[in-house]
Amino acid sequence: MSVPEENSPRVDLYLALLKNAKAAILAAVEVHNKPVFPYRYEVSTVLVINAWELALKAYIARELPSVKLVRPDGTAKPFPECLACVSSALGRSFEAAKYNLEILYQYRNRIVHFYHEDLDVVVLGLMKASVLFFVEFLEERFGNRLDEEANLILLPIGFAKPTSPLDFVSNRSAAKDCSEEVKHFLQAIRKRAENLQAHGIDDSIIVNYSLALVNESRIKNADLIAAINNATPQANVIAIHNIVSSGTVTFDAAAKQIRIAEESVFSSIFTETYHDVLRAARERFGDFVQNKRFNKIMRELKKDPNIRRIRLLNPKNPDGGGKDFYHKRIYDELARHYTPAGAVLPAGRGSQALN
């Protein structure tokens, strides 16, 4: 791909498109967050799609100069063609965003069919994901940090109890009075989730949300597929969790017991593999060498359950082997033995690293 020369008409075009794209996405967020706006999702969706169309055209104008944005008859390249063009250029990294936009575009074009249906919860999940994809797209493709320009930190305050998109689609998927249009819409979401899962892509086309000030749960494509295929209606509930912001692993029988799912332990606490530790150590420490000294240090650190945990290959067979995972605290421990990169090495430390 070749970037157009500075001050060329193509540069002026993509800068103008990018500016308008940001204005449109900010307008979408502003409209959506108004307390009273009867036509909320219809207008917000139009603005989100418009923002994406402008951003996609900005990318085409900047990176794909051979692609014509204006047809011979004077009409502009339509959104589906822009989406397909950018998706073809970016490949796998853009797959989840592409599927999300296809569904949102379908909703925008068929809004008239959903007037008697309440799909707000699902559309919100789609739109939230789309806005996050948009922010990532601008940062990765244009080096533009929209989250820094518009510091939006909004609390989820409303007049009804929060409902998760997964709860909604689980209930709606089982409803017998659901219209054919809604059924087709939900199945289109399911098919794209299945495609992403089949390709090993974890990013979902919907963002889950809950009333919490600590975390935002992440929908996996398998969760989305299971919810849409659900045959039994589920009750919506509000769960109150005891949030633990920090803690220490202990074997004290008198300590308060907290159950943590294994997946959560290894996705948010013990996240570093042995190779991660090696790579980070080489980057952080100027005198680091993978040698007997390092192995000795690691043997000691592995004895600390707050630093290292073993994830069993088969949880039902504790003797079947496993894989070590480390808390990021391990880097603080290694810093006690090594010198930060760029710092002046103490006398004798350079030769010590060879032992």
C-alpha positions as CSV (number, residue, x, y, z in Angstrom):
1,M,0.0,0.0,0.0
2,S,1.2,3.5,-0.8
3,V,0.3,6.6,1.2
4,P,-0.5,9.6,-1.0
5,E,1.9,12.5,-1.1
6,E,1.5,15.3,1.4
7,N,-0.7,18.2,0.1
8,S,-2.2,16.0,-2.6
9,P,-6.0,16.1,-3.2
10,R,-6.1,12.5,-1.9
11,V,-4.6,13.6,1.5
12,D,-7.1,16.5,1.7
13,L,-9.9,14.0,1.0
14,Y,-9.0,11.5,3.7
15,L,-8.4,14.2,6.3
16,A,-11.8,15.7,5.6
17,L,-13.4,12.2,5.7
18,L,-11.6,11.4,9.0
19,K,-12.7,14.6,10.6
20,N,-16.4,14.0,9.7
21,A,-16.2,10.4,10.8
22,K,-15.1,11.5,14.3
23,A,-17.9,14.1,14.3
24,A,-20.5,11.5,13.4
25,I,-19.4,8.9,16.0
26,L,-19.4,11.6,18.7
27,A,-22.9,12.6,17.6
28,A,-24.0,9.0,17.8
29,V,-22.7,8.7,21.4
30,E,-24.3,12.0,22.4
31,V,-27.7,11.1,21.0
32,H,-27.6,7.6,22.6
33,N,-26.7,9.0,26.0
34,K,-29.6,11.6,26.1
35,P,-31.9,10.7,29.0
36,V,-35.0,11.2,26.8
37,F,-34.8,10.5,23.1
38,P,-37.7,8.4,21.7
39,Y,-36.0,7.6,18.4
40,R,-32.7,6.7,20.1
41,Y,-31.5,3.5,18.5
42,E,-32.8,4.4,15.0
43,V,-30.9,7.7,15.0
44,S,-27.8,6.4,16.8
45,T,-27.5,3.4,14.4
46,V,-27.7,5.7,11.4
47,L,-24.9,7.9,12.8
48,V,-22.7,5.0,13.7
49,I,-22.9,3.5,10.2
50,N,-22.3,6.9,8.7
51,A,-19.2,7.4,10.9
52,W,-17.9,4.0,9.8
53,E,-18.6,4.7,6.1
54,L,-16.6,7.9,6.4
55,A,-13.7,6.2,8.3
56,L,-13.6,3.3,5.8
57,K,-13.5,5.8,2.9
58,A,-10.7,7.7,4.7
59,Y,-8.7,4.5,4.9
60,I,-9.3,3.8,1.2
61,A,-8.3,7.3,0.2
62,R,-5.1,7.1,2.3
63,E,-4.0,3.5,1.8
64,L,-5.6,2.2,-1.4
65,P,-5.1,4.9,-4.0
66,S,-6.1,2.6,-6.9
67,V,-9.6,2.2,-5.5
68,K,-12.1,4.8,-6.8
69,L,-14.4,6.3,-4.2
70,V,-16.5,8.1,-6.8
71,R,-18.2,6.2,-9.7
72,P,-18.3,7.6,-13.3
73,D,-21.9,8.5,-12.8
74,G,-21.0,10.7,-9.8
75,T,-22.3,8.5,-7.1
76,A,-20.1,7.5,-4.1
77,K,-18.9,4.0,-3.3
78,P,-21.7,2.4,-1.1
79,F,-21.0,1.3,2.4
80,P,-21.1,-2.5,1.7
81,E,-18.4,-2.1,-1.0
82,C,-16.3,0.1,1.3
83,L,-16.5,-2.5,4.1
84,A,-15.6,-5.4,1.7
85,C,-12.7,-3.4,0.3
86,V,-11.2,-2.6,3.7
87,S,-11.9,-6.1,5.0
88,S,-10.1,-7.6,2.1
89,A,-7.1,-5.4,2.7
90,L,-6.9,-5.9,6.5
91,G,-7.9,-9.6,6.6
92,R,-8.3,-11.5,9.9
93,S,-7.6,-8.6,12.2
94,F,-10.7,-6.8,10.9
95,E,-13.0,-9.8,10.8
96,A,-15.0,-9.2,14.0
97,A,-15.5,-5.5,13.2
98,K,-16.7,-6.5,9.7
99,Y,-19.3,-8.9,11.1
100,N,-20.5,-6.4,13.7
101,L,-21.0,-3.8,11.0
102,E,-22.8,-6.1,8.7
103,I,-25.4,-6.9,11.4
104,L,-25.7,-3.2,12.5
105,Y,-26.1,-2.2,8.8
106,Q,-28.8,-4.9,8.4
107,Y,-30.6,-3.4,11.4
108,R,-30.4,0.1,10.1
109,N,-31.8,-1.0,6.7
110,R,-34.7,-2.9,8.3
111,I,-35.6,-0.7,11.2
112,V,-39.2,-0.5,9.9
113,H,-39.6,-4.2,10.5
114,F,-38.7,-4.0,14.2
115,Y,-41.1,-1.2,15.3
116,H,-43.2,-3.6,17.4
117,E,-40.2,-5.4,18.8
118,D,-38.0,-4.4,21.7
119,L,-34.5,-5.0,20.5
120,D,-32.8,-2.2,22.4
121,V,-30.7,-4.4,24.6
122,V,-29.2,-6.3,21.6
123,V,-28.7,-3.1,19.5
124,L,-26.9,-1.5,22.5
125,G,-24.5,-4.4,22.7
126,L,-23.9,-4.2,18.9
127,M,-23.4,-0.4,19.0
128,K,-21.1,-0.5,22.0
129,A,-18.9,-3.1,20.2
130,S,-19.0,-1.0,17.0
131,V,-17.8,2.2,18.8
132,L,-15.0,0.3,20.5
133,F,-14.0,-1.2,17.1
134,F,-14.1,2.3,15.7
135,V,-11.8,3.7,18.4
136,E,-9.3,0.9,17.7
137,F,-9.6,1.4,13.9
138,L,-8.7,5.1,14.2
139,E,-5.8,4.4,16.5
140,E,-4.3,1.5,14.6
141,R,-4.8,2.9,11.1
142,F,-4.4,6.7,11.6
143,G,-2.6,7.0,15.0
144,N,-5.6,8.9,16.2
145,R,-6.6,8.5,19.9
146,L,-10.3,9.4,20.0
147,D,-10.6,8.4,23.6
148,E,-8.1,11.1,24.5
149,E,-9.9,13.8,22.5
150,A,-13.3,13.0,24.0
151,N,-12.7,11.8,27.6
152,L,-16.1,10.1,28.1
153,I,-16.4,8.3,31.4
154,L,-20.1,7.7,31.8
155,L,-21.8,5.8,34.6
156,P,-24.6,3.4,33.6
157,I,-27.4,5.3,35.3
158,G,-30.9,4.5,34.2
159,F,-34.5,4.0,35.3
160,A,-34.7,0.2,35.0
161,K,-32.6,-2.7,36.1
162,P,-29.7,-3.6,33.8
163,T,-30.2,-6.5,31.4
164,S,-27.4,-8.3,29.7
165,P,-27.6,-8.9,25.9
166,L,-27.0,-12.6,26.6
167,D,-30.0,-12.6,29.0
168,F,-32.1,-10.9,26.3
169,V,-31.2,-13.2,23.4
170,S,-31.6,-16.2,25.6
171,N,-35.1,-15.2,26.5
172,R,-36.1,-13.9,23.1
173,S,-34.7,-16.9,21.3
174,A,-37.1,-19.1,23.2
175,A,-40.2,-16.8,22.7
176,K,-42.9,-18.3,20.5
177,D,-44.4,-14.9,19.7
178,C,-41.2,-13.5,18.2
179,S,-41.5,-12.2,14.7
180,E,-39.8,-13.8,11.8
181,E,-37.7,-10.7,11.2
182,V,-36.3,-10.8,14.7
183,K,-35.7,-14.5,14.4
184,H,-33.7,-14.0,11.2
185,F,-31.9,-11.1,12.8
186,L,-30.8,-13.2,15.8
187,Q,-29.8,-16.1,13.6
188,A,-27.6,-13.7,11.5
189,I,-25.8,-12.8,14.7
190,R,-25.4,-16.5,15.6
191,K,-24.0,-17.4,12.2
192,R,-21.3,-14.7,12.4
193,A,-20.4,-15.7,15.9
194,E,-20.0,-19.3,14.7
195,N,-17.8,-18.1,11.8
196,L,-15.6,-16.1,14.2
197,Q,-15.4,-19.1,16.6
198,A,-14.5,-21.4,13.7
199,H,-11.6,-19.2,12.7
200,G,-10.3,-19.0,16.3
201,I,-11.2,-15.3,16.7
202,D,-12.1,-14.5,20.3
203,D,-13.4,-10.9,19.6
204,S,-17.2,-10.8,19.7
205,I,-19.5,-8.7,17.6
206,I,-21.4,-7.8,20.8
207,V,-20.2,-6.2,24.0
208,N,-21.7,-7.5,27.2
209,Y,-22.3,-5.0,30.0
210,S,-23.3,-5.0,33.6
211,L,-23.8,-2.5,36.4
212,A,-20.3,-2.6,37.9
213,L,-17.5,-0.1,38.5
214,V,-14.7,-2.6,38.3
215,N,-15.1,-4.8,35.3
216,E,-16.9,-5.4,32.1
217,S,-17.6,-9.1,31.2
218,R,-16.5,-10.3,27.8
219,I,-18.8,-12.2,25.6
220,K,-17.2,-15.1,23.8
221,N,-18.6,-16.3,20.5
222,A,-19.6,-19.6,22.1
223,D,-21.6,-17.8,24.8
224,L,-23.4,-15.9,22.1
225,I,-24.2,-19.0,20.1
226,A,-25.5,-20.8,23.2
227,A,-27.7,-17.9,24.1
228,I,-29.3,-17.5,20.7
229,N,-29.8,-21.3,20.4
230,N,-31.3,-21.5,23.9
231,A,-34.6,-23.4,24.1
232,T,-35.5,-22.6,27.7
233,P,-36.3,-19.0,28.8
234,Q,-34.1,-17.7,31.6
235,A,-35.0,-15.3,34.3
236,N,-33.2,-12.0,34.4
237,V,-31.5,-11.3,37.8
238,I,-29.4,-8.7,39.4
239,A,-26.3,-10.3,41.0
240,I,-24.5,-8.4,43.8
241,H,-20.9,-9.4,44.0
242,N,-18.4,-8.8,46.7
243,I,-15.6,-7.1,44.7
244,V,-12.1,-7.9,45.9
245,S,-9.7,-5.3,44.5
246,S,-6.6,-6.9,45.9
247,G,-5.6,-9.9,48.0
248,T,-3.1,-12.5,48.8
249,V,-3.2,-16.3,48.2
250,T,-3.1,-18.0,51.6
251,F,-3.5,-21.5,53.0
252,D,-4.9,-20.2,56.4
253,A,-7.9,-22.3,57.2
254,A,-9.4,-19.4,59.1
255,A,-9.2,-17.0,56.2
256,K,-12.4,-15.9,54.4
257,Q,-13.1,-18.2,51.5
258,I,-13.7,-16.8,48.0
259,R,-14.4,-19.0,45.1
260,I,-12.6,-17.9,41.9
261,A,-13.3,-19.7,38.6
262,E,-10.2,-21.3,37.1
263,E,-10.6,-19.4,33.8
264,S,-10.7,-16.1,35.8
265,V,-7.6,-17.0,37.7
266,F,-5.5,-17.6,34.6
267,S,-7.0,-14.8,32.5
268,S,-6.7,-12.0,35.0
269,I,-4.3,-13.0,37.8
270,F,-1.7,-15.6,36.8
271,T,-1.4,-14.4,33.2
272,E,2.3,-14.8,32.3
273,T,3.8,-17.9,30.7
274,Y,7.4,-18.9,31.1
275,H,8.1,-17.5,27.6
276,D,6.4,-14.2,28.5
277,V,8.7,-13.9,31.5
278,L,11.8,-14.6,29.4
279,R,10.8,-12.0,26.7
280,A,10.0,-9.3,29.3
281,A,13.2,-10.0,31.3
282,R,15.3,-9.5,28.1
283,E,13.6,-6.2,27.4
284,R,13.6,-4.9,31.0
285,F,17.0,-5.9,32.3
286,G,20.3,-5.0,30.7
287,D,22.3,-7.7,32.4
288,F,19.8,-10.5,32.0
289,V,21.0,-13.9,30.6
290,Q,19.1,-17.2,30.7
291,N,21.6,-19.2,32.6
292,K,22.1,-21.2,35.8
293,R,21.7,-18.1,37.9
294,F,18.4,-17.3,36.3
295,N,17.2,-21.0,36.7
296,K,18.1,-20.8,40.4
297,I,16.2,-17.6,40.9
298,M,13.1,-19.1,39.2
299,R,13.3,-22.3,41.3
300,E,12.9,-20.2,44.4
301,L,10.2,-18.0,43.0
302,K,8.2,-21.1,41.9
303,K,7.8,-22.0,45.6
304,D,5.7,-18.9,46.2
305,P,2.0,-19.6,45.4
306,N,1.5,-15.9,45.1
307,I,3.9,-15.9,42.1
308,R,3.3,-19.1,40.3
309,R,0.4,-21.5,39.7
310,I,0.1,-24.6,37.6
311,R,-2.8,-25.0,35.3
312,L,-3.6,-28.7,34.9
313,L,-4.1,-30.0,31.4
314,N,-6.8,-32.2,32.8
315,P,-8.4,-30.8,36.0
316,K,-9.7,-34.2,36.9
317,N,-6.3,-35.7,36.7
318,P,-3.8,-33.8,39.0
319,D,-1.0,-36.2,38.0
320,G,-1.5,-35.6,34.3
321,G,0.8,-32.7,34.0
322,G,0.2,-28.9,33.6
323,K,1.7,-25.6,32.6
324,D,3.2,-22.9,34.8
325,F,1.6,-19.4,34.9
326,Y,3.1,-16.5,36.8
327,H,1.7,-13.3,38.4
328,K,3.1,-10.1,37.0
329,R,4.6,-9.6,40.4
330,I,7.4,-11.9,39.2
331,Y,8.9,-8.9,37.4
332,D,9.3,-7.0,40.6
333,E,11.0,-10.0,42.1
334,L,13.4,-10.3,39.2
335,A,14.2,-6.6,39.5
336,R,15.8,-7.5,42.8
337,H,18.4,-9.5,41.0
338,Y,18.9,-7.7,37.7
339,T,19.7,-4.1,36.5
340,P,17.1,-2.2,34.4
341,A,17.9,-1.8,30.7
342,G,19.9,1.3,30.0
343,A,21.2,1.7,33.6
344,V,24.9,1.7,34.4
345,L,25.9,-1.9,35.4
346,P,27.5,-2.2,38.8
347,A,31.2,-3.3,38.8
348,G,31.3,-7.0,38.3
349,R,27.6,-7.4,37.3
350,G,28.5,-7.9,33.6
351,S,30.8,-10.8,34.3
352,Q,28.3,-12.2,36.8
353,A,25.7,-12.5,34.1
354,L,27.8,-15.0,32.3
355,N,27.8,-17.5,35.2
